[in-house]
Amino acid sequence: MSNRVRRLEPGDHDALAEIYRLAVLHSTAEHYSDPQQRAWAEQSTGLLALLSQGQGFVSCNAEDQPQAF
């Protein structure tokens, strides 16, 4: 199986929250202070509630593990 985009599933939510958290922490250092980055990254827990309410798509690797959304 190669990389693919598929519908978001409830089992993906924790992985997507972690992807969000890591993206904030690793891509915003030039523009935001450490406290600002941490505050923004902590919002990943609120993302779980939003993900459970809607539909979406996730990009997965060959092992069907979420890589982006």
Order of alpha helices (4+ residues) and beta strands (2+ residues): beta-alpha-alpha-alpha-beta-beta
